[in-house]
Amino acid sequence: MKTIITTIIITLILLFGNATVYGFANDAERTTVADSDKEQLFSNYERSLLYGFESEHSSVIESVLFNVLEIKTVYPEFESKAVEDALLNVIRNGEKHVVRYKAYLTLYYYQNQERFGSNYGILSLFETRTPNELYLFIDLFITDRLSGNQLTAR
């Protein structure tokens, strides 16, 4: 029951905070948020994400990880040391390996979002893919980057 309530609270906070990713086809359709409003919006995002990271349930943590991906995609300028620390904590202390690895992929994307190219390309993935497919996309992106940059022994 606590899991359901926590998930509902996080979802409501994100919905009322304009975190909707879907439907942004171009700049004209994308809603803009004034800089003064972004500070409050980012503060709300940070607070709700950190609240979600406190959960004991890995399903809630996975939802929060996906929310981090969404927020960072819509608002690349969103930065929070507290969220990064929470991601590191999940990587180090997560209950399940899958959750720890998703946290690693989320942190990589969070810290290197500009390497993934246009936000609109990533936004289309949110519209057409499942969360697991998004994590696979990030994993493949990292793997391709590593394999192209590694030295080979002869």
C-alpha positions as CSV (number, residue, x, y, z in Angstrom):
1,M,0.0,0.0,0.0
2,K,2.9,2.4,0.8
3,T,4.4,1.7,-2.6
4,I,1.1,2.6,-4.3
5,I,0.7,5.8,-2.3
6,T,4.4,6.9,-2.9
7,T,4.0,6.2,-6.6
8,I,0.8,8.2,-6.8
9,I,2.4,11.2,-4.9
10,I,5.4,11.3,-7.1
11,T,3.3,11.0,-10.3
12,L,1.0,13.9,-9.1
13,I,3.9,16.1,-8.2
14,L,5.5,15.5,-11.6
15,L,2.3,16.0,-13.5
16,F,1.4,19.2,-11.8
17,G,5.0,20.4,-12.3
18,N,4.8,20.3,-16.1
19,A,7.1,17.3,-16.5
20,T,5.1,15.9,-19.4
21,V,7.5,14.8,-22.1
22,Y,5.0,13.5,-24.6
23,G,3.8,15.6,-27.6
24,F,6.8,17.9,-28.1
25,A,7.2,17.7,-31.9
26,N,8.9,21.0,-32.4
27,D,9.9,24.3,-30.8
28,A,6.6,25.9,-31.6
29,E,4.7,23.2,-29.8
30,R,7.0,23.0,-26.8
31,T,5.9,24.8,-23.8
32,T,8.3,27.3,-22.3
33,V,8.8,28.1,-18.7
34,A,10.1,31.4,-17.5
35,D,13.5,31.3,-15.7
36,S,11.9,32.5,-12.4
37,D,9.4,29.7,-12.7
38,K,12.1,27.1,-13.5
39,E,13.8,27.6,-10.2
40,Q,10.6,26.7,-8.4
41,L,9.9,23.9,-10.9
42,F,13.4,22.4,-10.4
43,S,13.1,22.7,-6.7
44,N,9.8,20.8,-6.8
45,Y,11.4,18.1,-9.1
46,E,14.4,17.7,-6.8
47,R,12.2,17.4,-3.7
48,S,9.9,14.9,-5.3
49,L,12.7,12.8,-6.7
50,L,14.6,12.7,-3.4
51,Y,11.3,11.7,-1.7
52,G,11.0,8.8,-4.1
53,F,14.6,7.7,-3.6
54,E,13.8,7.3,0.1
55,S,11.4,4.4,-0.7
56,E,12.2,0.9,0.4
57,H,10.6,-0.6,-2.7
58,S,12.7,-1.2,-5.8
59,S,9.6,-0.6,-8.1
60,V,9.3,2.9,-6.7
61,I,13.0,3.5,-7.2
62,E,12.8,2.3,-10.8
63,S,9.9,4.8,-11.4
64,V,12.0,7.6,-9.9
65,L,14.9,6.6,-12.1
66,F,12.7,6.9,-15.2
67,N,11.4,10.2,-14.0
68,V,15.0,11.5,-13.7
69,L,15.5,10.5,-17.4
70,E,12.3,12.3,-18.4
71,I,13.1,15.5,-16.5
72,K,16.7,15.6,-17.8
73,T,15.4,15.1,-21.3
74,V,12.8,17.9,-21.2
75,Y,15.0,20.2,-19.1
76,P,18.7,19.5,-19.9
77,E,19.6,22.5,-17.7
78,F,18.2,20.7,-14.6
79,E,21.1,20.0,-12.3
80,S,21.0,18.7,-8.7
81,K,23.9,17.5,-6.7
82,A,21.4,15.9,-4.3
83,V,19.9,13.9,-7.1
84,E,23.3,12.8,-8.3
85,D,24.2,11.7,-4.8
86,A,20.9,9.8,-4.5
87,L,21.7,8.0,-7.8
88,L,25.2,7.1,-6.5
89,N,23.6,5.8,-3.4
90,V,21.3,3.5,-5.4
91,I,24.3,2.4,-7.5
92,R,26.2,1.5,-4.4
93,N,23.4,0.2,-2.1
94,G,20.5,-0.7,-4.3
95,E,18.5,-3.8,-3.3
96,K,18.6,-5.5,-6.7
97,H,21.3,-5.6,-9.4
98,V,18.8,-4.5,-12.1
99,V,18.0,-1.4,-10.1
100,R,21.6,-0.6,-9.5
101,Y,22.4,-0.9,-13.2
102,K,19.5,1.3,-14.2
103,A,20.7,3.8,-11.7
104,Y,24.1,3.7,-13.3
105,L,22.6,4.2,-16.8
106,T,20.5,7.0,-15.4
107,L,23.5,8.8,-13.9
108,Y,25.5,8.4,-17.1
109,Y,22.6,10.0,-19.1
110,Y,22.1,12.7,-16.4
111,Q,25.8,13.7,-16.5
112,N,26.3,13.2,-20.2
113,Q,23.0,14.1,-21.7
114,E,24.5,16.4,-24.4
115,R,26.4,13.4,-25.9
116,F,23.1,11.9,-26.9
117,G,22.3,14.6,-29.5
118,S,19.0,16.3,-30.1
119,N,16.5,16.2,-27.3
120,Y,13.8,15.6,-29.9
121,G,15.4,12.3,-30.9
122,I,15.3,11.2,-27.2
123,L,11.8,12.6,-26.7
124,S,10.6,10.4,-29.6
125,L,12.0,7.4,-27.7
126,F,9.9,8.3,-24.7
127,E,6.8,8.3,-26.9
128,T,7.4,4.9,-28.6
129,R,9.5,2.8,-26.3
130,T,9.1,1.1,-22.9
131,P,11.4,2.1,-20.0
132,N,13.5,-1.0,-20.5
133,E,14.0,-0.2,-24.2
134,L,15.2,3.3,-23.1
135,Y,17.7,1.7,-20.7
136,L,18.8,-0.6,-23.5
137,F,19.3,2.4,-25.8
138,I,21.5,4.1,-23.2
139,D,23.4,0.8,-22.6
140,L,24.1,0.4,-26.3
141,F,25.1,4.0,-26.6
142,I,27.7,3.6,-23.8
143,T,28.9,0.3,-25.2
144,D,29.4,1.8,-28.7
145,R,31.3,4.8,-27.2
146,L,33.6,2.5,-25.2
147,S,34.3,0.1,-28.0
148,G,35.1,2.9,-30.4
149,N,37.5,4.5,-27.8
150,Q,39.3,1.4,-26.5
151,L,42.8,0.5,-27.5
152,T,43.4,-3.1,-28.6
153,A,46.4,-5.2,-27.6
154,R,48.4,-6.8,-30.3
